[in-house]
Amino acid sequence: MTSPFHAVPAAVFDGDVLLHVGSPLREQRALEQGQALVPRADRAVLTVAGEDRLSWLDSLTSQALAALPPGVSTELLILDPQGHVEHAAAVVDDGVRTWLIADRSDAEGLLTWLTRMRFRLRVDPQDVSAEHVVIGGTAAAVAAIESDVVWHDPWPEVAVGGWGYAAVEPHPAASRDWAEAVVPIAVAERLAEEAVRGERAVAGTLAAEALRVAAWRPRAGAEADGRTLPHEVDWLRTAVHLSKGCYRGQETVAKVHNLGHPPRRLVSLQLDGSDAMLPEPGVEVFADGEVVGVITSAARHYEEGPIALALVRRTTPVDATLTVAVDGGEITAAQEQIVPPDAGRTASVPRLPRLSRRR
């Protein structure tokens, strides 16, 4: 599918993904203030129909979904038997179908796995990305457009059954206002036409990603590298219910949380210099010349400058000055602790649990 936003003036694309429309920093501010929308061609839409859909998803995933009320937003993880994150998806049910929004790079694998797990249950997972587009923005901004469902990002609230590791108060995402609307193709085309005429402000994914990185918000296509435990990136906060029934990987989740510490921890990095080159995901992070981790995401924020998220060894000193390799040399990175080295039930205090926002 070719994006209807290709005709927007000054638009720069990577395939069908709109990167920016000329000024990523200005677009961040507009997104945050609810003055722009971002088409998320990097997101795919799956649906699960059938009477058994919620109890079925509950049995397969990290989230308690059996009694999920219509319109309530949450997210799920699918783990391997060792507790590593294999897939992740935003979740909202409309009373008839459960809608899953996933990274496009992860959607095919997620759908394949769900299809294999149907057995004789009354469930019907489908990829409906050919008929739907994901549009992101503030809750008010996406509420103003016609949509099938709207998912309100619960991050960084600690959901019922969840647990927060980040001890910073207030959390840098405490005021985060982010939602994603699933709209029919015809609505996306109309929004694109309005943008071409100058009647609608749009932003690119670079702006949306910068706001995500600044909020310490993990994403499947970035912070999940095939061996990521949800504890390592503070994902117990919104995507894991610690007291629900059995699911694949639950034993590891419980053991690490109750008896141990995750082997790696997510840190936020302030990269030295306002004009610093951004490191690519996967680039190694060093402390005193020794490799201690890798960059998972990097962005240029309109207020904070160049920033990144990185997964480092748990034992990396919290006050260590880190360095990151970039083209032409290396840059210094000051770390801010997200997941503490002693993260676990005995060393972390959950916030007051509450349901994800329903608008």
N, C-alpha and C positions, 0 to 999 in steps of 0.2 A: 504494500500500500504506500502510495506517495503522499507525503504530508500536505494537507491543504494550506499550510502556513509557508510554503516555499515562496509565495509571491509577496510576502511581507517585506517592505523596504528595509534594506541593510541586514537582512537575515543571513546568518552564517550557520550552515548545517554540517553535521557529520552523518551522512546517509539521510535518514528521515528525522534525526534528532536535532531540534533547534538548539544550537549552542548559545547564541546571543543575537541581539538586534542592534549591535553597535557599541553598547556601553554596559558590560556586565555589572559594574559597580553601581551604576544608576539603577539598573534593573533589580538589583538586590533590594535597594531602598524602596522601590515601587512595590515589589512583591511583599515586603514586610509591612508596608503601610496599607496594603489592600488595594493598591491602585493599578495592579497588573495581574495577569494570569499567565501561567506557563503551561504550554502543551507538553505532555510527558510521553513522547514516542518511545522513551526508554522503559516504559512501564507496559505490562501486558495485563489483560483482564480474563480471568477464568470464572466460571460459574459452576455451582453444584446444585442441581435440582434433585427432588425426591424426598420422600417422607423421612428417610433415615439420615439425611445429610448432616445434621448437627451432632447427633450421637456418634455417627461414623467419624467425622472430623475430630470429635473429642477423643475418640479412642486411638487416633493415629498421631496426634500432635501434642505439643507442650501446653496448649491452652485449654481451659475449661470452657467448652462451647455447647454442651448439651442443653443448657437452659438459656442460651444467649437470646435476649429480647430483640425484636426487630428494631433496626435503627441504631443499635449500640455498636460502637467501633472498638475493635481490639486487633490483635495480631497473633500469629501462630508461627511456630518453628517446627520443622520436621528434622529430627535428629537421627544419626546413625546409631548402631548399638552401643558405641563408645561415648555417646553424648555429644558428638560434634555436629555443628549446624550443617545440614544438607540443603534445606530450602527454607524460605521465609515468605510470608504473605500478610498483607493487610486484610482484615476480615470485617464484613458487615453483612447482615442478613436482612432481607426485606419482607420476611414472612412467608415467601414462596421459594426463593433461591438464596443461596449463600454466594456472595461476590467476593472473589479473591483478587487483590491487586498485587502483582509481583514484578520484580525486575525482569525485563524482557529476556535477558541472558539466562535467567533461571526458570522461566515459565515452561519451556518444553519439558525439562526434566521433572518439574513439579507435576505437570499434567500426566506424564508417563507413569510416574510413581503412583499417583492417585488412581489412575485407570487400572493399574495392576492390583490395587488393593480393594477393588469393589466387591469381589466374591459374589454372594447372592443378595446383597443388600440393595435397597431401593434408592440408589444414588446414580447420578448422571453427570460426571464432570466434563466440562466443555471449555475450549478456548474460544472466546467471543471477541478477541482483539480485532478481527476483521470488520466488526460492526460497531466497535466502541473505541473511544479515545479517552485517555485520562487527562484531566485538566487540573492543575494545582494552583493553590493560592490560599489566602486567609479564608476563614469560615464564611465571613460575610461576602467576600468576593465570589466564591464558588456557589454560594447560595443564590446568587442573582442570576445564574444560568440554569437552563433546563437540564436535568440529569436523571438518570435511573436510580443511582444511589450516591451518597456522599460519605466518604470515610474521613473521620476527624482523628488526626494523629494523637494518640494518648500520651506520647512522650512529653515530659519526663515523669508524669504521674506514676506512682506505684499502684498498680491495679490490685484488685482483690486477689489474694494468693501469691502476689509478686513480692520482690524484695529489692531494695535499692542499695547499691554498693557505694556510689559516689557520695562522699560526705560533705561536699561543698554546699553551703547554704548562703544565699539562694542558688539553686542550680542555674547554670547559664541559660537553660532553656525554660526557666520557670514561666516566662511570658510568651513562650512559643505558641503561635497560632497558625497551624497548618492543616489543610484539608485537601482531599483529592476527590474530584467529582468524576464519575463515569458517565460520559455523555455519548449519545448516538453520533455516528459520523456526520449526519446532516447538521447537527448543532455545532460540531467542530468546524465544519465548512462555513457556517454562518459567522462564527467568531473570527475565522481567518479573513473573511470578506470585510468585516468591520475593521480589523487591524490594517488591512490594505488601504482602506479609505481614511485611516487615521482616527477612527471613532472608538477604537479599543486598544488599550496598551497591553502588549505582551512582553514576556521576558523569556530568557533561555534557560536551559538546564544548568549552565554554569552558575547562574544566580541562585537557583534552588539548591544546588549542591553546596555552595558556600554557606548558605544559611543552615544547612544540615550539619556540616562539619563544625560550625561555630556552636551548634547545640549539642555536640557530642553524640549525635544520633547514629547508631549503627545501621548499616544497610547490607543486604545479602550479597550484592555484587561487589562489595568493597571490603567490609570488615570480616566477612565470612570467607576464609581462605581454604576451606576443606578440613581444617583441624581446629577450628574455633569452637571453644566451649562458650555457651551463652554467658557464663559468669565472667569471662574475660573482657567482655565489652559492655557489661552492665545490662544485659538483655533480660535478666530475670525481672527487671523493673516492669516491663510491659508485655512480654511475650511468653512468660512461663508461670504456670500455676503450681506452686510447690506442694499442694495437698490434694490434687485431683487424683483420679485413678491411674492405672498403669498405662504407659506408652513406651515406645522404643526409645532407649536412652535415658529413661527416668532414673534408673539406679545410679548412673554416673552423676546426673544432676544433683540428686539428693546427697550422694557421698561427698562430692566436692563442696557443696554448700554447708553441710552439717559437720563434716569431719576434717576437711582439708582446705586448701587454697588453690585457685586456678593457677596453672603454670605460667601463664602470661597475663599481662594487664594492659588495658587501653590507656594511652596518654594523649593529651592535647599538646601540640607543639606550636610555639610562636617562632617562626622562622626569621632569622636575623636579616634586617634590611627591608625597607618598604618596596624595593625593586628586586628583591631576591627571586631567583628562578624557582619555579615550583618543582619539587621532586615528583617523579612518576610513582604510582602505586607499585609496590614490590621492591623499591629501592631500600637498601640496607641502612639501618640506623646504628651509629657507633657510640661507644662510651670509652674514653681513654684508648682509642684505637682498636677496640674489640667490638665485634658485631653483637648487638644486644636485641635487635628487632628489625621490623620492616615498616615502611610507610603503607598505610591502607587507603588513605584519601588525602588530597591536598587541594587548597583553594585560596583565592585571593579575596578577602573579606573587605567590605567597604569601610568598616571602622577598624578592624583588628589587623588589617594587612595580610601578608602571607601566613597561612595557618595550615596545620595538618593533623591528622590522627595517625597514631602508630601503635602497633602491638609490640611490646617489649617484654623481655624476661621478667618474671615476678621479682627476682632478686636485684634488678637494676636499681641502684640508689635513687631515691625520689628527688634528691638535690643534685644529681649528676647533670653536667652540661653535655648535651648530645650533639652529634654532628651527622649531617645527611649529605650524601653525594649527589651532585647535580652536574650538568654539562659544564665543563670548564673548571671544576674544583669541588669544594664542599662548603656548606653553610652551617652556622651554629644554630641549634634549636633549643630553646628553653622549654622544659617540660612542665606541664601542669597535671597533677594527679587526677585521674578519673576513677579508676579502680585501684584501691589501695593494695599494697603487697600482702597484707594479712586479711584480704577479703574473705568473708565466710559468715556463717550465722553468729559465731561468737564475737566477731570483730565489727559487725555492721548492724546498724539499727534501722529497721524499715520505717518509712513514713506511714502516716495514717492511711490504710488501704481505702480505696474508693473505686467505684466503677469508672471506666473510661467515659469521657465526655459524650453526652448525647444532646444534640442541638435541635 
